């Protein structure tokens, strides 16, 4: 999986940027942040993430984007997204032929 420069979620183009120490709404430094207002997925450029952790983080933020754009409400969105990103990464890694161009 390659991390693109932009991705379309729900008809909106989101830039994918590497940013030093992106913060969430609580001002916590994160591996990644989905920013609906700026239409960006921010990935932490200061973390020396293992390639698989970077992929997982990217998928995590994509899922936040899908939930946002679909208008889904969840009592614990972070737990849902964390779990789904891990599961999705495993599916992609274990079945690469499904996702090949």
N, C-alpha and C positions, 0 to 999 in steps of 0.2 A: 504494500500500500504506500502510495506517495501522498504526502501532504500537499494539497494544491494551494495556489495563491488566492483562490476564491472558490466558493461553493454556493450552489443555489438551494435554499431551503424554503419551501412553501411559496415559491415564486419570487423570492427576494434574494438578490445576490449579496452574499456576505464575504468580506475580505478576510483572509486568514493571514494574520500577522504575528511575527515573533516580537515580543515586547518585554523589556526588562521588568520583572516582578509585577505582573498584572494583579490588580486587587479586585475582590468582589465587593458587593454593596456594603459589607461589614468591614471593609478596609483590611481584610485578611489577604496576604500574598498567596497566590494560587499557582498550580501547575498550568491552568488555563482558565479563561473566562469567556462566557458567551455574552456579548453586549448587543442587545436588541436595538438600542437607540442609535449606536454608531454603525450598526450592521457589520459587526466584526466578531471573529473568533480570535482571541488573543492567546498565544502560547508563550510560556515563560522562557525567554531567551537566556536567563541567568542560571537556570537549572541545567545541569549536565545530565539530561534524562537518557536512560537506556532507550534505544529505538522502539522497543515494544511499549514502554511507558509513554512515549510520545504518541504512538498510534492510539493507545488506550485513552489518553487525554484528549486527543482530537475527536475520537468517537464520542467521548463523554460530552464534549461541548456541542457536537452535532446533535446529539440526543436532546440536550437542553433547547437547542434551536428548533427541533421538530416539535417538541412539546409546546414551546412558545407559539410557533406559527400555526399549530393546529388548535390552539386554545384549550389544551388539556389542563385540567386542574388536578393536582395530586397533594395529598396530605404530607407526603415526604418525597418530594421530587428528587432530592439529592440521593437518597437511598435507591430509588427507582433507577435513576440515571447511572449511578455507580455500578449497580448490579447488571444492568443491560449492556453497558459499555464493555464490561469484562466478558460477558457471555458472547457478545457480538464479535469481539476481537478473537476469541477462541474459535468461533465458527469460521471467520475469515481465514485465520491461520491454518486451520485444519482442513479447509476445503477451498484452496486457492483457485482451482479450476472453475469454480462457479463464478468467480469475480474477475477472471481474466478477460481481456478485451478480445 
